[in-house]
Amino acid sequence: MAWIKANNPGLPDNFMTHSPPDTVIKLPNGQTTPIFKTTQFLDSNFRLTFFARQKDGESIVGESERRLRLLLATPDFQERMKTHKPEYRIDGVGNHVPAGEAYAYIRHINRNLGATAGKQYHAPVGGGGGIAAPSWAVWKAMNLFWHEACHCIGIGHNSGGISGPIAGTLKQWDHKKKWNYDRIDLNSLTIPGN
């Protein structure tokens, strides 16, 4: 990171958590990459993680979490937040939160939510520390996975579209496999001259 800061003039100290995801950086090997395509970007942002409350749900929940976070990290998600509405409602933050602030709120989230499934649940639900559904298969639907997670992080039905139309967009992107992009681990790169 020190090499990247020294060799990318104008990059702020907090670029990994505050610069736009499409910010391009020069790497020690001469390549350039947008920051969202680094493993460090996802390590630092969108830390919405999930654990399955039963062993039989671990693979579905783990895969849905991985895909969701990779989709949220894209510049497309930032653009969707900015263009869907000029402002949103986020409980605990405000009723007229500008789109950029709403995006930053989601980007800087750090929550670990439980996920469960069982016949006692008649429909997917979310709130407090977790999400629940009638079956594990429900959590394969990205729009439902995101929608119910939203209820745990202060984003309700009245958010202005974050848990509705934007959830639908995430489902479309999931089907298009927009989470399937290569990432670079900056710690694996060799610094010239060392």
PEKAHU-V929682 format. One record per backbone hydrogen bond with DSSP energy under -1.0 kcal/mol. CO is the residue of the C=O (numbers start at 1). NH is the residue of the N-H. If there is no record, write none. Layout:
co:nh
CO:NH
CO:NH
This chain:
co:nh
1:5
2:6
3:7
8:11
12:15
14:17
14:18
15:19
20:23
21:36
23:35
25:33
27:30
31:27
33:25
34:37
35:38
37:184
38:42
39:43
40:44
41:45
46:48
47:111
49:113
51:115
54:57
55:58
57:61
58:62
59:63
60:64
61:65
62:66
63:67
64:68
65:69
66:70
67:71
68:72
69:73
71:74
74:78
75:79
76:80
77:81
78:82
79:83
80:84
86:99
88:97
90:93
90:94
94:90
97:88
98:102
99:103
100:104
101:105
102:106
103:107
104:108
106:109
107:46
109:47
111:49
113:51
114:131
115:53
116:133
118:121
125:132
127:130
129:114
130:127
131:116
132:125
133:118
135:138
136:139
137:140
138:141
141:145
142:146
143:147
144:148
145:149
146:150
147:151
149:152
150:153
150:155
154:91
156:159
159:89
161:166
164:168
165:169
166:170
167:171
168:172
169:173
170:174
171:175
172:176
173:178
174:177
177:180
179:181
184:39
185:188
186:189
191:194
